[in-house]
């Protein structure tokens, strides 16, 4: 028996593997075991592992065919003999004090089931690019919607087994799936010390943001389906549509409002939908689509009027008319016609999972920003090499807003605790100008071609 089980999952990372293994051998904590899983590698991984086969603290598992990360993680969990378990990817490596610091946290905090550190980003050749500082739980962050890194995180074996390990039905984002399940049952903790080195290179799964975001949406949807299958809150979508040319302007041969209506109808979480407008033409079109219409007074539709009074008017109308009061209100804007039902569902799911007052849709802004100061432009953040979570910037894309009904007021739709979903840029186009229409047309055309010819080799 050992205090800590370290496991390395290796698939064709032979050129990095020795550095990962040596970083475990050099740990200042000596009470560990190492399990190395060769996940069907076809490079020189097997030959490299042969040199460690006689080490008394190392066990090697050869999987003839690649089984993927979640299955490999569960195989490591079954073989683990330690009280705590931590994953190290074959292309990364530990600081020499990683196991000592993280295991001390779990030793001294019996109520904690998972602990994670800060880390360094490296280039493919090992050059340190930046230090990633995580927010300190309870001091910098109460909302736990930014998960721990899947690797470099130490977990109690008993807690992980109680959750039945990793979800083998997903091919990536296994750490995100575990995080959501974990925070609903156990306490988590973090230390603001960089204790592992994370390599970024062309073959990283992390580079495929579209796949990551779609997988996270599925993870959230599956969690909410299971957790709320008997008591799903009532969700109402209210679509504000001001009587100008925009809602009825044709986009690829259809009124622009029709795109939002269509996706709300496809939503699994929305139980009811209504369009809020003062315009008779919009009302007639929506009624012809089978959509409920709530006519608001002209004073609520004046230019530069905030949308919150219209939302409250619609909610009060439904209460007075039929005693209907939803638990959750979704406000999908017609100016973002490329959003999908899956984005709407993710926003509702995020609100329920993380228990926020509201959720908004955003795009992460990764550019370096400046402000105009006394001497001209000065960087908004002083160091390019130090990236703090609290300094990450997100741009509101205006596509989706979701809020608890009792948090909506005449001046504020969002309340105090605001969660977010990150949307891909191609679904986040906000249509106001002619250029936006042109871009949306092009993206819709590309989407149609992809649906007609999924393989890309059609005649």
DRENNU-798413 format. One record per residue: residue number from 0; x negated, y, z of N, C-alpha, C in turn. Coordinates in steps of 0.1 Angstrom, whole numbers, always signed. Layout:
<sites>
NUM/X/Y/Z/X/Y/Z/X/Y/Z
...
</sites>
This chain:
<sites>
0/-8/-12/+0/+0/+0/+0/-9/+12/+0
1/-5/+22/-8/-12/+35/-8/-2/+46/-5
2/-7/+58/-1/+2/+69/+1/+8/+74/-12
3/-1/+76/-22/+4/+82/-35/+1/+72/-46
4/+12/+70/-55/+10/+64/-67/+9/+74/-78
5/-2/+74/-85/-4/+82/-97/-2/+73/-109
6/+6/+78/-119/+7/+70/-131/+5/+79/-144
7/-3/+73/-153/-6/+80/-165/+1/+73/-177
8/+9/+80/-185/+15/+74/-197/+6/+78/-209
9/+2/+68/-216/-7/+71/-227/-2/+65/-240
10/+0/+74/-250/+3/+69/-264/-5/+77/-274
11/-16/+70/-279/-25/+76/-289/-31/+89/-284
12/-35/+90/-271/-42/+101/-266/-56/+97/-261
13/-62/+87/-268/-74/+82/-263/-85/+92/-261
14/-86/+102/-270/-97/+112/-269/-96/+121/-256
15/-83/+121/-250/-82/+129/-238/-81/+120/-225
16/-79/+108/-227/-76/+99/-216/-87/+98/-205
17/-100/+97/-209/-110/+96/-199/-110/+108/-189
18/-107/+120/-194/-107/+132/-185/-95/+131/-176
19/-84/+126/-180/-72/+124/-171/-76/+114/-160
20/-81/+103/-164/-84/+92/-154/-95/+97/-144
21/-105/+104/-149/-116/+109/-140/-111/+119/-131
22/-101/+127/-135/-95/+137/-125/-88/+130/-114
23/-83/+118/-115/-77/+111/-104/-89/+105/-96
24/-99/+99/-102/-110/+93/-94/-117/+104/-86
25/-117/+116/-89/-124/+127/-82/-115/+133/-71
26/-103/+128/-69/-94/+135/-59/-100/+134/-45
27/-98/+146/-37/-103/+146/-24/-95/+137/-14
28/-82/+135/-18/-74/+125/-11/-78/+112/-16
29/-81/+102/-8/-86/+89/-13/-75/+78/-12
30/-64/+82/-6/-54/+71/-4/-44/+71/-16
31/-48/+66/-27/-40/+66/-39/-42/+53/-47
32/-33/+50/-55/-34/+40/-66/-31/+46/-79
33/-36/+41/-90/-34/+46/-103/-29/+35/-112
34/-17/+37/-118/-12/+29/-128/-13/+36/-142
35/-19/+29/-151/-20/+35/-165/-12/+26/-174
36/-3/+33/-181/+6/+26/-190/+2/+29/-205
37/-3/+19/-212/-6/+21/-226/+7/+18/-234
38/+13/+29/-238/+26/+27/-245/+25/+25/-260
39/+20/+13/-263/+19/+9/-277/+10/+17/-286
40/-1/+22/-280/-11/+30/-287/-17/+22/-298
41/-20/+29/-309/-27/+23/-321/-41/+29/-323
42/-45/+38/-314/-59/+44/-315/-68/+36/-306
43/-78/+42/-300/-88/+34/-292/-84/+34/-277
44/-72/+37/-274/-67/+37/-260/-70/+24/-253
45/-67/+13/-259/-69/+0/-253/-84/-3/-250
46/-93/+1/-259/-107/+0/-256/-112/+8/-245
47/-107/+21/-244/-111/+30/-233/-106/+24/-220
48/-94/+19/-219/-89/+13/-207/-97/+1/-202
49/-103/-6/-211/-111/-18/-208/-122/-14/-198
50/-127/-2/-199/-138/+2/-190/-133/+4/-176
51/-120/+6/-174/-114/+8/-160/-107/-5/-155
52/-108/-16/-162/-100/-27/-159/-104/-34/-146
53/-117/-32/-142/-122/-38/-129/-121/-29/-117
54/-116/-17/-119/-115/-8/-107/-104/-13/-98
55/-108/-14/-85/-98/-20/-76/-86/-11/-73
56/-86/+2/-77/-75/+10/-74/-67/+13/-87
57/-71/+7/-98/-64/+9/-110/-57/-3/-116
58/-45/-2/-120/-37/-13/-126/-33/-8/-140
59/-35/-16/-150/-32/-12/-164/-20/-21/-169
60/-11/-14/-175/+1/-21/-181/+0/-18/-196
61/+0/-29/-204/+0/-27/-219/+14/-30/-224
62/+20/-20/-230/+33/-22/-237/+30/-23/-252
63/+33/-35/-258/+29/-38/-271/+35/-28/-281
64/+48/-24/-279/+55/-15/-288/+57/-2/-279
65/+57/+10/-286/+61/+22/-279/+75/+22/-273
66/+77/+24/-260/+90/+23/-254/+95/+37/-251
67/+86/+47/-251/+90/+61/-248/+88/+64/-234
68/+88/+77/-231/+85/+82/-218/+94/+78/-207
69/+107/+79/-208/+116/+75/-197/+115/+61/-193
70/+114/+51/-202/+112/+37/-199/+99/+35/-193
71/+88/+41/-198/+75/+40/-192/+75/+45/-177
72/+82/+56/-175/+83/+62/-161/+90/+52/-152
73/+100/+46/-157/+107/+36/-148/+99/+24/-146
74/+91/+20/-156/+82/+8/-154/+72/+11/-143
75/+67/+24/-143/+57/+28/-133/+64/+28/-119
76/+76/+33/-119/+84/+33/-106/+85/+19/-100
77/+89/+9/-109/+90/-4/-104/+77/-10/-99
78/+66/-6/-105/+53/-12/-101/+47/-4/-89
79/+52/+8/-86/+46/+17/-76/+46/+10/-62
80/+35/+12/-55/+34/+7/-41/+32/+19/-31
81/+32/+31/-36/+30/+43/-28/+43/+48/-22
82/+41/+57/-12/+53/+64/-7/+57/+75/-16
83/+47/+81/-23/+50/+92/-32/+45/+88/-46
84/+51/+94/-56/+47/+91/-70/+46/+104/-78
85/+36/+104/-87/+34/+116/-95/+29/+112/-108
86/+34/+119/-119/+30/+115/-133/+19/+125/-137
87/+10/+119/-145/-1/+127/-151/-1/+123/-166
88/+2/+132/-175/+2/+128/-189/-13/+127/-194
89/-15/+118/-204/-28/+114/-207/-36/+125/-213
90/-30/+136/-218/-38/+147/-223/-39/+159/-213
91/-35/+156/-201/-37/+167/-190/-46/+161/-180
92/-49/+170/-170/-57/+165/-159/-54/+173/-146
93/-58/+167/-134/-55/+173/-121/-67/+182/-116
94/-64/+192/-108/-74/+198/-99/-77/+187/-89
95/-89/+188/-84/-94/+177/-74/-86/+177/-61
96/-79/+188/-58/-71/+188/-45/-56/+186/-48
97/-52/+182/-60/-38/+181/-63/-31/+172/-53
98/-36/+159/-52/-29/+149/-44/-29/+153/-29
99/-40/+159/-25/-41/+163/-11/-30/+173/-7
100/-30/+184/-15/-21/+195/-12/-6/+190/-13
101/-2/+184/-24/+12/+180/-26/+16/+170/-16
102/+8/+160/-12/+12/+149/-3/+13/+155/+11
103/+4/+165/+14/+6/+172/+27/+19/+179/+29
104/+24/+185/+18/+37/+191/+19/+48/+181/+22
105/+48/+169/+16/+58/+159/+18/+56/+153/+32
106/+43/+152/+37/+41/+146/+50/+47/+156/+61
107/+45/+169/+59/+49/+179/+69/+63/+184/+67
108/+70/+180/+56/+84/+184/+54/+92/+172/+51
109/+96/+164/+60/+104/+152/+57/+117/+155/+50
110/+122/+167/+51/+135/+170/+45/+133/+172/+30
111/+121/+174/+25/+118/+177/+11/+116/+164/+3
112/+122/+163/-9/+120/+151/-17/+111/+152/-29
113/+108/+165/-32/+100/+168/-44/+93/+181/-42
114/+80/+181/-47/+72/+193/-46/+64/+195/-59
115/+62/+207/-63/+55/+210/-75/+47/+222/-74
116/+36/+223/-82/+26/+234/-81/+27/+244/-93
117/+19/+254/-92/+16/+262/-104/+6/+254/-113
118/+4/+259/-125/-6/+251/-134/-12/+260/-144
119/-22/+255/-151/-29/+262/-161/-24/+257/-175
120/-23/+266/-185/-21/+262/-199/-35/+261/-205
121/-38/+250/-212/-51/+249/-219/-48/+248/-234
122/-58/+252/-242/-58/+249/-256/-61/+235/-259
123/-61/+231/-271/-64/+217/-275/-78/+213/-271
124/-87/+222/-272/-101/+219/-268/-104/+222/-254
125/-94/+225/-245/-97/+226/-231/-99/+240/-226
126/-98/+250/-235/-99/+264/-230/-87/+269/-223
127/-89/+275/-211/-77/+279/-203/-71/+292/-209
128/-58/+291/-212/-51/+302/-219/-44/+311/-209
129/-38/+305/-199/-31/+313/-190/-28/+305/-177
130/-26/+312/-166/-22/+306/-154/-7/+309/-152
131/+1/+298/-151/+16/+299/-150/+19/+299/-135
132/+24/+310/-130/+28/+311/-116/+43/+309/-115
133/+47/+299/-107/+61/+296/-105/+67/+305/-94
134/+80/+308/-95/+86/+315/-84/+87/+307/-72
135/+85/+313/-60/+85/+306/-48/+100/+304/-43
136/+104/+292/-41/+117/+289/-38/+121/+295/-25
137/+133/+301/-24/+138/+308/-13/+132/+322/-10
138/+120/+325/-15/+114/+338/-14/+116/+346/-27
139/+112/+340/-38/+114/+347/-51/+127/+342/-58
140/+132/+330/-55/+143/+325/-62/+152/+316/-53
141/+165/+319/-53/+175/+311/-47/+181/+301/-57
142/+183/+307/-69/+189/+299/-80/+178/+289/-86
143/+182/+276/-86/+172/+266/-90/+174/+261/-104
144/+175/+271/-113/+178/+268/-127/+166/+267/-136
145/+154/+269/-130/+141/+267/-137/+134/+255/-132
146/+135/+244/-139/+130/+231/-133/+115/+230/-131
147/+111/+221/-123/+97/+217/-122/+92/+211/-135
148/+79/+212/-137/+73/+205/-148/+75/+190/-146
149/+77/+183/-157/+79/+168/-156/+67/+161/-150
150/+55/+166/-154/+42/+160/-150/+37/+170/-138
151/+28/+164/-130/+22/+172/-119/+32/+175/-108
152/+43/+168/-107/+53/+170/-97/+53/+157/-88
153/+52/+158/-75/+51/+147/-66/+65/+145/-60
154/+70/+132/-60/+83/+129/-56/+83/+117/-46
155/+91/+117/-36/+93/+105/-27/+98/+94/-36
156/+91/+82/-35/+96/+70/-42/+110/+67/-38
157/+113/+68/-25/+126/+64/-20/+137/+73/-26
158/+134/+86/-27/+144/+95/-33/+146/+92/-48
159/+135/+89/-55/+136/+86/-69/+144/+73/-72
160/+142/+63/-63/+149/+51/-65/+164/+53/-61
161/+167/+61/-52/+181/+64/-48/+188/+70/-60
162/+181/+77/-69/+187/+83/-81/+187/+74/-93
163/+182/+61/-90/+181/+51/-101/+171/+56/-112
164/+161/+63/-107/+149/+66/-116/+153/+75/-128
165/+146/+73/-139/+148/+82/-151/+159/+77/-160
166/+165/+86/-167/+175/+83/-177/+169/+78/-190
167/+171/+66/-193/+165/+60/-205/+172/+62/-218
168/+183/+69/-217/+191/+72/-229/+186/+85/-237
169/+177/+92/-230/+173/+105/-237/+158/+103/-241
170/+154/+110/-251/+140/+108/-257/+131/+119/-252
171/+136/+130/-247/+127/+140/-241/+135/+147/-230
172/+128/+156/-223/+134/+164/-212/+139/+155/-201
173/+131/+144/-199/+135/+135/-188/+133/+142/-174
174/+123/+151/-174/+122/+159/-161/+133/+168/-158
175/+139/+174/-169/+150/+183/-167/+163/+175/-162
176/+165/+164/-168/+176/+155/-164/+174/+151/-149
177/+162/+147/-145/+160/+144/-131/+162/+155/-122
178/+157/+167/-126/+158/+179/-118/+173/+182/-115
179/+181/+182/-124/+195/+185/-122/+201/+175/-112
180/+198/+162/-114/+204/+152/-104/+197/+154/-91
181/+185/+157/-90/+177/+158/-78/+182/+169/-69
182/+184/+181/-74/+187/+193/-66/+201/+192/-60
183/+210/+183/-65/+223/+181/-60/+223/+171/-48
184/+211/+165/-45/+211/+155/-35/+199/+158/-25
185/+188/+164/-29/+176/+165/-21/+171/+179/-22
186/+163/+183/-12/+156/+196/-11/+143/+195/-19
187/+140/+206/-26/+128/+207/-34/+119/+219/-28
188/+107/+218/-32/+97/+228/-26/+86/+230/-36
189/+79/+242/-35/+68/+244/-44/+57/+251/-37
190/+45/+249/-42/+33/+256/-37/+27/+265/-48
191/+23/+277/-44/+18/+286/-54/+3/+285/-56
192/-1/+273/-59/-15/+270/-63/-16/+262/-76
193/-24/+266/-85/-25/+259/-98/-33/+246/-96
194/-26/+234/-97/-31/+221/-93/-32/+212/-105
195/-28/+216/-117/-30/+207/-128/-32/+215/-141
196/-37/+209/-151/-41/+216/-164/-32/+209/-175
197/-24/+218/-181/-15/+213/-191/-19/+217/-205
198/-22/+207/-213/-27/+210/-227/-16/+212/-237
199/-18/+223/-245/-8/+226/-255/-15/+224/-269
200/-9/+215/-277/-15/+213/-290/-4/+209/-300
201/-8/+207/-312/+2/+206/-323/+12/+194/-321
202/+8/+184/-314/+16/+172/-313/+25/+172/-301
203/+24/+183/-293/+32/+184/-281/+47/+184/-284
204/+54/+176/-277/+69/+176/-279/+74/+190/-275
205/+67/+197/-265/+72/+210/-260/+73/+220/-271
206/+66/+218/-282/+66/+228/-293/+79/+227/-301
207/+87/+217/-300/+99/+215/-307/+111/+221/-299
208/+113/+234/-299/+122/+241/-290/+137/+237/-294
209/+139/+235/-307/+153/+231/-311/+157/+218/-304
210/+148/+208/-305/+151/+195/-299/+152/+196/-284
211/+144/+204/-278/+144/+206/-263/+158/+212/-259
212/+162/+223/-266/+174/+230/-262/+186/+221/-264
213/+187/+214/-275/+198/+205/-278/+199/+193/-268
214/+187/+188/-264/+187/+178/-254/+191/+183/-240
215/+187/+195/-237/+192/+200/-224/+207/+202/-224
216/+212/+206/-235/+227/+208/-236/+234/+194/-234
217/+228/+184/-240/+234/+170/-238/+233/+166/-223
218/+222/+168/-217/+219/+165/-203/+230/+171/-194
219/+232/+184/-196/+242/+192/-188/+256/+186/-190
220/+259/+184/-203/+273/+179/-206/+275/+166/-200
221/+266/+157/-201/+267/+143/-194/+269/+145/-179
222/+261/+153/-173/+262/+155/-159/+275/+160/-154
223/+280/+170/-161/+293/+176/-158/+305/+167/-160
224/+304/+159/-172/+314/+149/-174/+315/+140/-163
225/+304/+135/-158/+304/+125/-147/+308/+131/-134
226/+303/+143/-130/+305/+149/-117/+319/+155/-116
227/+325/+160/-127/+337/+167/-126/+348/+160/-134
228/+347/+147/-136/+356/+140/-144/+370/+139/-138
229/+371/+141/-125/+385/+141/-118/+389/+154/-114
230/+381/+164/-114/+385/+178/-109/+378/+189/-117
231/+379/+188/-130/+373/+198/-139/+380/+211/-137
232/+374/+222/-134/+381/+235/-132/+388/+239/-145
233/+398/+247/-144/+405/+253/-155/+397/+264/-162
234/+395/+262/-175/+387/+272/-182/+395/+278/-193
235/+395/+292/-193/+402/+299/-203/+392/+307/-211
236/+394/+307/-224/+386/+315/-233/+394/+327/-238
237/+389/+339/-236/+395/+351/-240/+386/+358/-250
238/+391/+360/-263/+383/+365/-274/+388/+379/-276
239/+380/+389/-272/+384/+403/-275/+381/+407/-290
240/+391/+413/-296/+390/+416/-310/+396/+430/-312
241/+387/+440/-314/+391/+454/-316/+396/+456/-330
242/+406/+464/-332/+412/+466/-345/+404/+475/-354
243/+392/+470/-358/+384/+476/-369/+382/+466/-380
244/+374/+469/-389/+373/+460/-401/+365/+448/-397
245/+358/+447/-386/+348/+436/-383/+355/+423/-382
246/+365/+421/-373/+371/+408/-371/+376/+401/-384
247/+382/+409/-393/+388/+404/-405/+379/+405/-418
248/+367/+410/-416/+357/+411/-427/+353/+397/-431
249/+353/+395/-444/+349/+381/-449/+335/+378/-447
250/+332/+366/-442/+318/+361/-441/+318/+347/-447
251/+312/+346/-458/+312/+333/-466/+327/+329/-469
252/+335/+338/-472/+348/+335/-477/+359/+334/-466
253/+355/+336/-453/+364/+335/-442/+364/+348/-433
254/+375/+351/-427/+374/+362/-417/+364/+359/-406
255/+356/+369/-402/+346/+366/-392/+351/+360/-379
256/+363/+364/-375/+369/+360/-362/+371/+345/-363
257/+373/+339/-375/+377/+325/-376/+366/+316/-371
258/+353/+320/-372/+342/+312/-368/+342/+310/-353
259/+345/+320/-345/+346/+319/-331/+358/+311/-327
260/+370/+313/-333/+382/+305/-330/+379/+290/-333
261/+373/+287/-344/+370/+273/-347/+361/+266/-337
262/+351/+273/-332/+342/+267/-323/+348/+266/-309
263/+356/+275/-305/+363/+274/-292/+373/+262/-292
264/+379/+260/-303/+388/+249/-305/+381/+236/-303
265/+368/+235/-307/+360/+223/-306/+355/+221/-292
266/+355/+231/-284/+349/+230/-271/+355/+219/-262
267/+347/+212/-255/+352/+202/-246/+356/+208/-232
268/+351/+219/-229/+353/+225/-216/+365/+235/-215
269/+367/+242/-227/+378/+252/-227/+391/+245/-228
270/+400/+248/-218/+414/+242/-218/+424/+251/-225
271/+421/+264/-226/+431/+273/-232/+424/+285/-238
272/+429/+290/-249/+423/+301/-256/+434/+312/-260
273/+429/+324/-259/+438/+335/-264/+429/+346/-269
274/+434/+353/-280/+428/+365/-285/+434/+377/-279
275/+426/+386/-275/+431/+399/-269/+428/+410/-279
276/+439/+416/-284/+438/+426/-294/+449/+436/-294
277/+448/+447/-300/+459/+457/-301/+463/+458/-316
278/+457/+450/-325/+459/+452/-339/+468/+441/-344
279/+479/+446/-352/+489/+437/-357/+484/+427/-367
280/+475/+432/-376/+469/+423/-386/+461/+411/-380
281/+453/+415/-370/+445/+405/-363/+455/+395/-356
282/+465/+400/-349/+475/+392/-342/+482/+382/-351
283/+486/+387/-363/+492/+378/-373/+483/+367/-378
284/+471/+371/-381/+461/+361/-385/+459/+350/-375
285/+457/+354/-362/+454/+345/-352/+466/+336/-349
286/+478/+342/-350/+490/+334/-348/+491/+323/-359
287/+487/+327/-371/+488/+317/-382/+478/+306/-380
288/+468/+308/-372/+458/+298/-369/+462/+290/-357
289/+474/+293/-351/+479/+286/-339/+472/+290/-327
290/+467/+303/-326/+460/+308/-315/+469/+318/-307
291/+470/+316/-294/+478/+326/-286/+472/+340/-287
292/+481/+350/-287/+476/+364/-288/+482/+371/-276
293/+474/+380/-270/+478/+389/-259/+475/+403/-265
294/+486/+410/-267/+485/+424/-272/+483/+433/-260
295/+471/+441/-262/+468/+450/-251/+472/+464/-255
296/+473/+474/-246/+477/+487/-249/+465/+494/-256
297/+468/+504/-265/+458/+511/-273/+447/+518/-264
298/+451/+522/-252/+441/+529/-243/+429/+519/-240
299/+432/+506/-240/+421/+497/-236/+412/+493/-248
300/+416/+498/-260/+409/+495/-272/+402/+507/-278
301/+402/+518/-271/+395/+530/-276/+380/+528/-278
302/+374/+534/-287/+359/+533/-289/+352/+536/-276
303/+341/+528/-274/+333/+529/-262/+339/+525/-249
304/+351/+519/-250/+358/+514/-238/+352/+501/-234
305/+348/+499/-221/+343/+486/-217/+353/+475/-218
306/+349/+463/-219/+357/+452/-222/+364/+446/-209
307/+358/+449/-198/+364/+443/-185/+379/+447/-183
308/+383/+459/-185/+398/+462/-183/+407/+453/-192
309/+402/+451/-204/+410/+442/-213/+411/+428/-208
310/+400/+423/-203/+400/+409/-197/+409/+409/-185
311/+408/+419/-176/+417/+419/-165/+432/+420/-169
312/+435/+428/-179/+448/+429/-184/+453/+416/-189
313/+445/+409/-196/+450/+396/-202/+452/+386/-190
314/+443/+386/-180/+445/+377/-169/+457/+380/-161
315/+460/+393/-159/+472/+397/-151/+484/+393/-159
316/+484/+395/-173/+495/+392/-181/+499/+377/-180
317/+489/+368/-180/+491/+354/-179/+497/+350/-165
318/+492/+357/-155/+498/+354/-142/+512/+358/-141
319/+515/+370/-146/+529/+376/-145/+538/+368/-154
320/+533/+364/-166/+542/+357/-175/+545/+343/-171
321/+535/+336/-166/+538/+321/-163/+531/+316/-151
322/+525/+325/-143/+518/+320/-131/+505/+313/-134
323/+499/+315/-145/+487/+308/-149/+474/+316/-145
324/+465/+310/-137/+453/+316/-133/+441/+306/-135
325/+432/+308/-144/+421/+299/-146/+411/+300/-135
326/+402/+290/-134/+391/+291/-125/+379/+298/-131
327/+378/+296/-144/+366/+301/-151/+371/+308/-164
328/+364/+320/-167/+368/+327/-179/+356/+327/-188
329/+358/+324/-201/+348/+324/-211/+351/+336/-221
330/+341/+344/-224/+343/+355/-233/+333/+353/-245
331/+337/+346/-255/+328/+345/-267/+331/+356/-277
332/+320/+363/-281/+322/+375/-289/+321/+371/-304
333/+330/+378/-312/+331/+375/-326/+319/+380/-334
334/+312/+389/-328/+300/+395/-334/+289/+384/-336
335/+290/+373/-329/+280/+362/-330/+287/+350/-336
336/+289/+350/-349/+297/+340/-356/+290/+326/-357
337/+277/+326/-355/+270/+313/-357/+268/+305/-344
338/+273/+309/-333/+273/+301/-321/+281/+289/-323
339/+279/+278/-315/+286/+266/-317/+293/+262/-304
340/+302/+253/-305/+310/+248/-294/+301/+243/-283
341/+290/+237/-287/+280/+231/-278/+274/+242/-269
342/+272/+254/-275/+267/+265/-267/+277/+270/-257
343/+290/+270/-261/+300/+274/-251/+301/+264/-240
344/+301/+251/-243/+301/+241/-233/+289/+242/-224
345/+277/+245/-229/+266/+245/-221/+267/+257/-211
346/+272/+268/-215/+274/+279/-206/+283/+276/-195
347/+294/+269/-198/+303/+265/-187/+297/+255/-178
348/+290/+245/-184/+283/+235/-176/+272/+241/-167
349/+265/+251/-172/+255/+257/-164/+260/+264/-152
350/+272/+271/-154/+278/+277/-143/+282/+267/-132
351/+287/+256/-136/+292/+246/-127/+280/+239/-120
352/+269/+236/-128/+258/+228/-122/+251/+237/-112
353/+248/+250/-115/+239/+258/-107/+247/+267/-98
354/+261/+266/-98/+270/+274/-89/+267/+289/-89
355/+266/+294/-101/+264/+309/-102/+278/+316/-104
356/+277/+329/-102/+289/+337/-105/+292/+337/-120
357/+282/+338/-128/+284/+339/-142/+272/+333/-150
358/+273/+332/-163/+263/+327/-172/+263/+336/-184
359/+252/+340/-190/+251/+347/-202/+242/+340/-212
360/+244/+342/-225/+235/+336/-235/+224/+345/-238
361/+212/+340/-239/+200/+348/-241/+190/+342/-251
362/+181/+349/-255/+169/+344/-262/+157/+349/-254
363/+147/+340/-252/+135/+344/-245/+127/+353/-254
364/+122/+364/-248/+114/+374/-255/+99/+371/-252
365/+92/+365/-261/+78/+361/-258/+68/+372/-263
366/+72/+383/-267/+63/+393/-272/+57/+401/-261
367/+46/+407/-263/+39/+416/-253/+45/+430/-254
368/+50/+435/-243/+57/+448/-243/+50/+459/-237
369/+53/+471/-242/+47/+484/-237/+58/+494/-234
370/+54/+503/-225/+62/+514/-221/+54/+527/-224
371/+62/+538/-228/+55/+550/-230/+53/+557/-217
372/+40/+559/-214/+36/+566/-201/+28/+579/-204
373/+21/+583/-194/+14/+596/-195/+4/+596/-206
374/-4/+585/-207/-14/+585/-218/-9/+578/-230
375/+4/+576/-232/+9/+569/-244/+14/+555/-240
376/+12/+546/-248/+17/+532/-245/+9/+525/-235
377/+15/+519/-225/+8/+511/-215/+15/+498/-214
378/+8/+487/-212/+14/+473/-212/+24/+473/-200
379/+35/+466/-203/+45/+465/-192/+40/+456/-181
380/+32/+446/-185/+26/+437/-175/+11/+438/-178
381/+3/+439/-167/-11/+442/-169/-20/+431/-175
382/-16/+418/-172/-25/+408/-177/-18/+398/-186
383/-25/+396/-198/-19/+386/-207/-22/+372/-202
384/-32/+370/-194/-36/+357/-190/-27/+351/-179
385/-21/+360/-171/-13/+356/-159/+1/+357/-163
386/+8/+346/-163/+23/+346/-166/+31/+342/-154
387/+39/+352/-150/+47/+349/-138/+62/+347/-143
388/+69/+337/-137/+83/+335/-141/+91/+348/-139
389/+88/+355/-128/+96/+368/-126/+93/+378/-136
390/+82/+377/-144/+80/+386/-155/+84/+382/-168
391/+90/+370/-169/+96/+366/-182/+107/+375/-186
392/+108/+378/-199/+118/+387/-204/+128/+379/-212
393/+141/+382/-210/+152/+376/-218/+160/+386/-224
394/+163/+384/-237/+172/+394/-244/+186/+388/-245
395/+196/+396/-240/+210/+392/-241/+213/+392/-256
396/+218/+381/-261/+222/+380/-275/+237/+383/-278
397/+244/+385/-267/+258/+389/-269/+268/+379/-274
398/+264/+366/-274/+272/+356/-280/+283/+351/-270
399/+279/+348/-258/+288/+341/-248/+286/+346/-234
400/+297/+349/-227/+297/+353/-213/+307/+344/-206
401/+303/+339/-195/+312/+330/-187/+311/+335/-173
402/+323/+335/-166/+323/+340/-152/+334/+333/-145
403/+332/+332/-132/+343/+327/-123/+354/+338/-123
404/+366/+333/-123/+377/+343/-124/+377/+353/-113
405/+374/+349/-100/+374/+358/-89/+362/+367/-88
406/+353/+366/-98/+342/+376/-98/+344/+387/-109
407/+354/+386/-117/+357/+396/-127/+364/+408/-121
408/+358/+419/-123/+364/+432/-119/+365/+442/-130
409/+371/+453/-128/+373/+463/-138/+360/+469/-143
410/+349/+468/-135/+336/+473/-139/+326/+463/-141
411/+328/+450/-138/+318/+440/-139/+324/+427/-142
412/+319/+420/-153/+324/+407/-156/+315/+396/-150
413/+303/+400/-145/+293/+390/-142/+290/+387/-128
414/+295/+395/-118/+292/+392/-104/+277/+395/-101
415/+272/+388/-91/+258/+391/-87/+249/+380/-91
416/+253/+367/-90/+244/+356/-94/+246/+352/-108
417/+236/+355/-117/+238/+354/-131/+229/+343/-136
418/+234/+332/-141/+226/+322/-148/+225/+324/-163
419/+218/+316/-170/+217/+318/-184/+215/+305/-192
420/+219/+306/-205/+215/+295/-214/+206/+302/-225
421/+197/+294/-229/+188/+299/-240/+193/+294/-253
422/+195/+302/-263/+200/+298/-276/+189/+300/-287
423/+189/+291/-297/+180/+293/-308/+183/+305/-316
424/+173/+311/-321/+175/+324/-328/+185/+323/-340
425/+185/+311/-347/+193/+310/-358/+208/+310/-355
426/+211/+307/-342/+225/+307/-338/+229/+320/-330
427/+219/+329/-329/+221/+341/-321/+222/+354/-329
428/+224/+353/-342/+225/+365/-350/+237/+373/-346
429/+235/+386/-343/+245/+395/-338/+249/+404/-350
430/+261/+403/-355/+265/+409/-368/+271/+423/-365
431/+264/+433/-369/+269/+447/-369/+266/+454/-382
432/+255/+452/-388/+251/+459/-400/+252/+450/-413
433/+250/+456/-424/+251/+449/-437/+239/+438/-437
434/+228/+442/-432/+217/+432/-432/+221/+420/-423
435/+228/+422/-412/+232/+411/-404/+241/+402/-411
436/+250/+408/-419/+260/+400/-427/+252/+391/-437
437/+242/+398/-444/+234/+390/-454/+227/+379/-447
438/+221/+381/-435/+213/+371/-428/+223/+359/-424
439/+235/+363/-419/+244/+353/-414/+249/+344/-426
440/+251/+351/-438/+255/+344/-450/+244/+333/-454
441/+232/+338/-453/+221/+329/-457/+220/+317/-448
442/+221/+319/-435/+221/+309/-425/+232/+299/-426
443/+244/+304/-429/+256/+296/-431/+254/+287/-444
444/+248/+293/-454/+245/+286/-466/+235/+274/-464
445/+225/+277/-456/+215/+267/-453/+222/+256/-444
446/+231/+260/-435/+238/+250/-427/+247/+241/-436
447/+254/+247/-445/+262/+239/-454/+254/+229/-462
448/+243/+234/-468/+234/+225/-475/+229/+213/-467
449/+226/+216/-454/+221/+205/-446/+231/+195/-443
450/+244/+200/-442/+255/+190/-439/+258/+182/-451
451/+257/+188/-463/+260/+181/-475/+249/+171/-479
452/+237/+174/-475/+225/+166/-478/+216/+165/-466
453/+220/+156/-456/+212/+155/-444/+198/+151/-446
454/+195/+143/-456/+181/+138/-458/+172/+148/-465
455/+179/+158/-471/+171/+168/-479/+166/+164/-492
456/+170/+152/-497/+166/+147/-510/+178/+144/-519
457/+188/+151/-517/+200/+149/-526/+198/+154/-540
458/+205/+149/-549/+204/+153/-563/+210/+167/-565
</sites>
